Amino acid sequence: MVRPFAFHAVKTICFEPGASASLADHLGNMLGDRVLVVTDPGLVELGLPDGAINSLKKAGADVSVFSDVEADPSLATVEKAVAVAKGEGATGILGFGGGSSLDVAKLAALLAGSGEDIDDAWGVGNAKGPRLPLAAIPTTAGTGSEVTPVAIVTLPDDEKRGVSSPVLIPDAAILDPDLTLGLPAHVTAATGIDAMVHAIEAFTSTSANNNPLSQASAVEALSLLGQNIEAAVREPANREARGAMLLGAMLAGQAFANSPVAAVHALAYPLGGTFHVPHGLSNSLVLPQVLRFNAAGSDDARAAYAALSDHAFPGLGAADGTQAQAAAFIDRLAQLSADLGLETQLRQVGVTQADLPKLAADAMKQTRLLQNNPRPVTEADALHIYEQAF
């Protein structure tokens, strides 16, 4: 029997090569006549937002740009973006870029639109709104932030803290595979693994809101991602593979937007906050060890990993029993990261053995995520997982 659930989703999703350059045709006057584009300096230098900006201008909008977003955006950056939005009298926000830019755009739309204090919005369901109209254009196939209710900020003490509320879900997500063509191999690999983690954790989440729609999205996402990530990494101009990755990342985002992620993310966040390891790579570094921990202590996790294996990796082979099939799935994920050229050990990204206890302690602060894990995680467990990943 299906238990009660609520499924929140973006009102409009547009998937089309070149959609960014015809943005106004897709959005109409959704963002109003004074639009603030939130992006990062690298994308501005490459000229990637120009098509979207020109489209909005041709439609009569006055467009300003906030391009100070950095990786793992700080609270100070969010506050600057809010100040610019208020100063420009923005009627709508366009987030353009990776997860960092989209997260800052979400919070700028919320805080400029509602006037609420971010200290009152931290956590789950505390942001009330209203927010400014909001559209999102991702330039990486990873975070799925264009369809999620979550925004993550790095505080001055390197703690990652999140705002999670349906009010943050954008009004429109524009998926333009052309924006991801030529993305560097390492970034493509790390963000792609990030999206796969979203699908896996959403499928196995113990959240009370885990539901058939999220699980179906997760399965389709994992099929698209697992079967296209190697081509996308090795053939940067492969539009078909890029499009599949972008669609897969969005579906994975839609899955975990409603069935939240768990211990992989909880243990990844301290790596990003303290060592500034990119989020996708942080997830990749701890993924196999967390899944092995879960499979060793949870029948449900083992069954789920076995069920997902053939969707992600057709032809992996029918192993002898659920336990063996789950182990084969986890081993293939570990090998995939290595095959794609990603670092596979914490020591490779500047972490020392002496850092592990603090990482474990910091991971325990991510109670919002740990409560969704198929197996309870203690601080000692977290330390052991980090040791296995070291």
C-alpha positions in Angstrom: 0.0 0.0 0.0 1.4 3.4 -1.0 1.8 5.6 2.1 0.9 9.3 2.0 3.5 11.7 0.4 3.9 15.1 -1.1 5.7 15.7 -4.4 6.9 19.2 -5.1 8.2 20.1 -8.6 9.1 22.9 -10.9 6.2 24.4 -12.8 8.1 24.4 -16.1 11.0 22.3 -17.4 12.3 23.0 -20.9 14.9 20.7 -22.5 16.2 22.0 -25.8 19.7 22.6 -27.3 20.1 26.4 -27.7 17.2 27.2 -25.3 19.3 29.7 -23.4 19.7 32.0 -26.4 15.9 32.0 -26.8 15.2 32.3 -23.1 12.5 35.0 -23.4 10.5 32.8 -25.7 10.4 30.1 -23.0 9.8 32.4 -20.0 7.6 35.1 -21.4 7.4 37.9 -18.8 7.8 35.5 -15.8 10.8 37.4 -14.4 9.4 40.9 -14.9 11.1 43.9 -16.4 14.1 44.2 -14.1 16.1 40.9 -14.0 19.1 40.1 -11.9 21.3 37.3 -13.4 23.3 35.5 -10.7 26.4 33.7 -12.0 30.2 33.3 -11.6 33.1 35.2 -13.1 34.4 32.3 -15.1 31.2 31.9 -17.0 31.0 35.6 -17.7 34.6 35.5 -19.0 33.5 32.7 -21.4 30.5 34.6 -22.5 28.1 31.8 -21.7 25.3 33.9 -20.1 25.3 36.3 -23.1 22.7 34.5 -25.1 20.2 34.5 -22.2 21.0 38.1 -21.3 20.5 39.3 -24.9 17.3 37.4 -25.2 15.9 39.1 -22.1 17.0 42.5 -23.3 15.5 42.1 -26.7 12.2 41.2 -24.9 12.4 44.6 -23.1 13.9 43.6 -19.8 16.5 45.7 -18.0 19.2 43.1 -17.0 21.9 43.5 -14.4 24.5 40.8 -13.5 25.9 39.7 -10.2 28.9 37.5 -11.0 30.8 37.2 -7.7 29.7 33.6 -6.9 32.5 31.4 -5.8 32.6 27.6 -5.3 31.0 26.7 -2.0 29.5 30.1 -1.7 29.9 32.0 1.5 27.2 33.7 3.5 28.9 37.0 2.6 28.3 36.3 -1.1 24.7 35.6 -0.5 24.3 38.9 1.4 26.0 40.8 -1.4 23.7 39.2 -4.0 20.6 40.2 -1.9 21.9 43.7 -1.5 22.3 44.0 -5.3 18.9 42.5 -6.0 17.3 45.1 -3.6 19.4 47.9 -4.9 18.5 47.2 -8.5 14.8 46.8 -7.7 14.9 43.3 -9.2 11.5 41.9 -10.2 13.0 38.4 -10.9 16.1 36.4 -10.6 17.9 34.2 -13.1 20.4 31.7 -11.8 22.9 30.7 -14.4 25.7 28.3 -13.7 26.6 25.4 -11.5 25.1 24.5 -8.2 26.8 27.4 -6.4 25.3 30.1 -8.6 21.8 28.5 -8.5 21.9 28.2 -4.7 22.9 31.9 -4.4 20.1 32.8 -6.9 17.6 30.9 -4.8 18.5 32.6 -1.6 18.7 36.0 -3.3 15.2 35.5 -4.6 13.9 34.4 -1.2 15.6 37.1 1.0 15.1 40.0 -1.4 11.5 39.0 -2.0 10.4 38.3 1.6 12.7 40.4 3.7 13.2 37.5 6.1 16.4 36.9 8.0 18.5 34.0 6.8 19.0 33.0 10.4 15.3 32.3 10.6 15.4 30.2 7.4 18.1 27.6 8.1 16.9 24.0 8.3 13.9 22.3 6.8 10.6 24.1 6.2 11.6 27.3 7.9 11.8 29.6 4.9 8.4 31.1 4.4 8.6 33.5 1.4 7.2 35.0 -0.7 10.2 35.1 -3.0 10.9 36.9 -6.3 10.1 35.0 -9.5 13.0 32.6 -10.2 14.4 30.7 -13.2 17.4 28.5 -13.3 19.8 27.5 -16.1 22.3 24.8 -15.1 25.7 24.7 -16.9 26.8 21.4 -15.3 25.1 18.1 -15.1 25.4 17.5 -11.4 23.6 19.2 -8.6 20.1 19.3 -10.0 19.7 22.6 -8.1 17.5 23.9 -10.8 14.6 21.7 -9.5 15.4 21.3 -5.8 14.2 23.1 -2.7 17.7 23.3 -1.2 20.4 25.9 -1.0 23.8 25.3 0.7 26.0 28.0 2.2 29.5 27.9 3.8 29.7 29.7 7.1 32.8 31.5 8.4 33.8 28.5 10.5 33.7 26.3 7.3 30.4 24.6 8.3 28.0 23.9 5.5 24.5 24.9 6.3 21.4 24.6 4.3 18.0 26.1 3.7 15.4 23.6 2.5 11.9 24.6 1.7 9.5 24.2 -1.3 9.5 28.0 -1.6 13.0 27.7 -3.0 12.0 25.5 -6.0 12.4 27.7 -9.1 9.5 28.5 -11.3 11.3 27.3 -14.4 14.3 25.1 -15.2 15.9 25.6 -18.7 18.0 22.6 -19.7 20.3 23.6 -22.6 22.8 20.8 -23.4 24.9 23.2 -25.6 26.0 25.0 -22.4 27.8 21.9 -21.2 29.6 21.0 -24.4 33.4 21.2 -23.8 33.1 21.1 -20.1 36.5 19.8 -18.7 36.7 16.1 -18.2 37.4 16.3 -14.5 34.4 18.6 -13.9 32.1 16.4 -16.1 33.2 13.3 -14.1 32.8 14.8 -10.7 29.4 16.5 -11.3 28.2 13.3 -13.0 29.1 11.2 -10.0 27.4 13.8 -7.8 24.1 13.3 -9.8 24.4 9.5 -9.5 24.8 9.9 -5.7 21.6 12.0 -5.7 19.7 9.2 -7.5 21.1 6.4 -5.3 20.5 8.2 -2.0 17.0 9.3 -3.0 16.1 5.8 -3.9 17.3 4.4 -0.6 16.3 7.3 1.6 14.5 6.4 4.8 12.6 9.7 4.7 8.9 9.3 5.4 8.4 11.1 2.1 10.2 8.6 0.0 7.6 7.8 -2.7 7.0 6.1 -6.1 7.5 9.3 -8.1 10.9 10.0 -6.5 11.9 6.3 -7.0 10.9 6.3 -10.6 12.8 9.5 -11.2 15.9 8.1 -9.5 15.8 4.9 -11.6 15.5 6.8 -14.9 18.2 9.2 -13.8 20.6 6.5 -12.9 20.0 4.8 -16.3 20.7 8.0 -18.1 23.8 8.9 -16.0 25.4 5.5 -15.7 25.1 4.8 -19.4 26.4 8.1 -20.6 28.9 9.5 -18.2 31.9 7.8 -19.8 31.0 9.1 -23.2 30.4 12.6 -21.9 33.8 12.6 -20.2 35.8 11.2 -23.1 33.9 12.9 -25.9 33.3 16.5 -24.7 31.4 17.5 -27.8 29.0 14.6 -27.7 25.7 16.4 -27.6 23.6 13.3 -27.1 25.7 12.1 -24.1 25.7 15.7 -22.7 21.9 16.0 -23.1 21.4 12.6 -21.4 23.6 13.7 -18.5 21.8 17.0 -18.1 18.4 15.3 -18.1 19.6 12.6 -15.7 21.0 15.2 -13.3 17.6 17.0 -13.3 15.7 13.8 -12.7 18.0 12.9 -9.9 17.5 16.4 -8.4 13.8 16.0 -8.6 14.1 12.6 -6.9 16.1 13.9 -3.9 14.1 17.1 -3.8 11.3 15.0 -2.4 13.2 12.0 -0.9 16.2 13.6 0.7 19.8 12.5 0.5 21.8 10.9 3.4 25.2 9.9 4.7 27.2 10.2 1.5 26.4 13.9 1.5 26.7 14.3 5.2 30.3 13.0 5.1 31.1 14.9 1.9 30.2 18.3 3.2 33.1 18.6 5.7 35.5 17.9 2.8 34.1 20.8 0.9 33.9 23.2 3.8 37.3 22.5 5.3 39.4 21.5 2.4 37.4 23.2 -0.4 37.1 19.9 -2.4 34.5 20.4 -5.1 31.2 19.0 -4.0 30.9 16.3 -6.7 34.4 15.0 -5.9 33.7 15.1 -2.2 30.7 12.8 -2.8 32.8 10.5 -5.0 35.5 10.1 -2.5 33.3 8.7 0.2 30.6 7.0 -1.9 31.9 3.4 -2.1 32.7 3.4 1.6 29.3 4.7 2.7 27.5 2.3 0.5 29.6 -0.7 1.8 28.8 0.4 5.4 25.1 0.6 4.6 25.1 -2.7 2.7 26.8 -4.5 5.6 24.1 -3.4 8.1 20.9 -3.0 6.2 19.0 -5.6 4.3 16.9 -2.9 2.6 20.1 -1.1 1.4 21.5 -4.3 0.0 18.3 -5.1 -1.9 18.1 -1.5 -3.2 21.7 -1.5 -4.5 21.2 -4.8 -6.2 18.0 -3.5 -7.8 19.8 -0.4 -9.1 22.8 -2.2 -10.5 21.3 -3.2 -13.8 19.8 0.3 -14.4 23.1 2.0 -14.0 25.3 -0.6 -15.5 23.5 -3.0 -17.9 25.5 -6.1 -18.5 27.2 -5.8 -15.1 26.4 -9.5 -14.7 23.9 -11.3 -12.6 25.8 -12.0 -9.5 25.0 -14.9 -7.2 22.4 -13.4 -4.8 21.5 -10.0 -3.6 24.5 -9.5 -1.4 26.9 -10.3 -4.3 25.0 -8.1 -6.7 25.0 -5.2 -4.3 28.8 -5.6 -3.8 29.3 -5.7 -7.6 27.3 -2.5 -8.0 29.4 -0.7 -5.3 32.7 -2.0 -6.8 31.7 -0.8 -10.2 30.9 2.7 -8.8 34.4 2.8 -7.2 36.0 1.6 -10.4 34.1 4.2 -12.4 35.6 7.1 -10.5 39.0 5.7 -11.1 38.3 5.1 -14.8 37.1 8.7 -15.2 40.4 10.0 -13.7 39.0 11.2 -10.4 41.0 11.1 -7.1 39.8 8.1 -5.1 41.6 8.6 -1.8 41.3 11.5 0.8 45.1 11.8 0.9 45.1 12.8 -2.7 43.1 16.0 -1.9 45.2 17.2 1.0 43.5 15.4 3.9 45.9 13.9 6.5 45.3 11.1 9.0 45.2 13.7 11.8 42.3 15.5 10.1 39.9 12.5 10.2 38.6 12.8 13.7 37.5 16.5 13.0 35.9 15.4 9.8 33.9 12.8 11.6 32.8 15.3 14.3 31.8 17.8 11.6 29.8 15.2 9.7 27.7 14.6 12.8 26.4 18.1 12.5 24.6 17.1 9.3 21.6 15.7 11.2 19.2 16.8 8.5 20.9 14.3 6.2 22.0 11.5 8.5 18.4 10.9 9.6 17.7 9.7 6.0 20.4 7.0 5.9 19.4 3.4 5.6 21.7 2.6 8.5 22.4 4.8 11.6 25.8 6.5 11.5 27.7 7.2 14.8 30.7 9.4 15.0 32.8 6.3 15.3 31.2 4.9 12.2 32.0 8.1 10.3 35.6 8.0 11.4 35.9 4.4 10.2 34.4 5.4 6.8 36.9 8.2 6.5 39.7 5.9 7.4 38.6 3.5 4.7 38.5 6.3 2.2 41.9 7.7 3.3 
